[in-house]
Amino acid sequence: MKRGRQGEGGGRPPLEFTEQQIGLIEGLAGLLTIAQIADRLGVSDRGFRNAIERLPDVKDAIKRLSLIHISEP
C-alpha cells in the first residue's frame, strides 16, 4: 500500500530506453509507424509518444528519418 499523501510518488515510472533500443528505433523509423515501433518495443503507443516528447535522443532518432509529423492522435 502506498504511504503518504496523494500526488507524492506512486504511479508507473517514465519510459527510459537503452542505447541498443534507440538504435532499434532508428532502424525501424523509416519502415514502421510510431504505433508499430511501440508494439515492437513492448510499450504502449501513448507511452512511446510521451517518451518521444520527453527524451531528446529518441526524438532525434525519429526526426532524423522524418518518420511522420509527431502530433496528438
C-alpha positions in Angstrom: 0.0 0.0 0.0 1.2 3.5 -0.8 2.2 5.7 2.0 2.0 9.4 2.1 -0.4 11.9 0.5 -1.9 11.8 -2.9 0.5 13.1 -5.5 3.6 12.0 -3.6 5.2 9.4 -5.8 3.5 6.3 -6.8 2.5 5.6 -10.4 4.5 4.0 -13.1 8.0 5.4 -13.7 8.5 7.1 -17.1 9.9 5.0 -20.0 13.7 5.0 -20.5 15.5 3.4 -23.5 18.9 1.9 -23.7 21.3 2.8 -26.5 20.5 -0.5 -28.1 16.8 0.3 -28.1 17.4 3.7 -29.5 19.4 2.1 -32.3 16.5 -0.2 -33.0 14.2 2.8 -33.1 16.4 4.5 -35.7 16.4 1.3 -37.8 12.7 0.9 -37.7 11.7 4.6 -38.0 12.0 4.6 -41.8 9.9 1.4 -42.1 7.2 1.5 -39.4 4.7 3.8 -37.8 5.1 5.0 -34.3 2.4 2.6 -33.1 4.2 -0.3 -34.8 7.6 0.7 -33.2 5.9 0.9 -29.8 4.5 -2.6 -30.3 7.9 -3.9 -31.2 9.4 -2.4 -28.1 6.5 -3.8 -26.0 5.3 -0.4 -24.8 2.0 1.5 -25.3 1.6 3.9 -28.2 0.8 6.7 -25.8 3.8 5.9 -23.6 6.1 5.8 -26.6 4.7 9.2 -27.9 5.3 10.7 -24.4 8.9 9.3 -24.4 9.5 10.9 -27.9 8.5 14.3 -26.5 10.4 13.8 -23.2 13.7 12.2 -24.4 15.8 14.2 -26.8 17.7 11.1 -28.0 14.5 9.3 -29.1 13.0 12.4 -30.6 16.2 13.0 -32.6 16.2 9.4 -33.8 12.7 9.7 -35.1 13.2 13.2 -36.6 16.4 12.2 -38.4 14.5 9.8 -40.6 11.5 12.2 -41.0 9.1 9.3 -40.0 6.0 11.4 -39.6 4.9 14.7 -38.1 4.5 13.8 -34.5 1.2 15.1 -33.3 -1.6 14.1 -30.9 -3.6 11.1 -32.1 
